[in-house]
Amino acid sequence: MLILLNDVAIANSKSCDINVNYEVLETSSPDDGYAKHFIPGRMSWKVTTSYLVEAEGSPIKSHLSLPGKFFTIKVKSRALSDDVVTGQALCTDCKITGTKGNLTQGSFTFLGISALK
């Protein structure tokens, strides 16, 4: 479950992806200088969530205003109540897709601007 700034879960959230990446720093060794060695560098993360856009009283305008704003992100395990990670993030993308005959879907992308704790 993804929770935003004011501890309210994103309504109708269908999925949540968390991507954590580390830079790879190239090093060398005095023992075998001809071979490349690598160590982890700095970490970055992002969260992408998809949801169903409400049909009545649709908040599309408010959803489209989220990119460029900062949020506290909490990601919780539904099975383990104490399994939580929290971090500060910038909303970078809001995508809304409407297809005739289908439910309108949306997605948000949040780029981590602090460590995940």
C-alpha positions, 0 to 999 in steps of 0.5 A: 500500500502506498501512502502519501503526505497526509497518511491517506492511501491513494484511492483505487491504487492498482499497483505500486513499483519501487525501484532502488538503484545504485551507481556503479563506480569503477575501481582497480586493484594493485593485484590485477590492474588489467581487470575492472573492479566495481563498488557501489556508489550512491543510491537512488529510488523511485516509486510508480503507482497506477490507479483507477480514475474516478468516473464521477466527480473526477479529480483529473485536474487535481491529479495533473497538478501534482507533478512538481510537488514534494511528498512524504512517501510511505510504502507498507506491506499489507501482511506485516504492519511494521514493514514500512519504508519512508522517504521524501519524493518529488512527483515527476509524472502524472499520466491519465489514459482514457480509452473508449469502453474501458476504465480510465487509468492513471499513474504517478511517478515519484523520484526519491530526494532523500534516503529510504528509511 
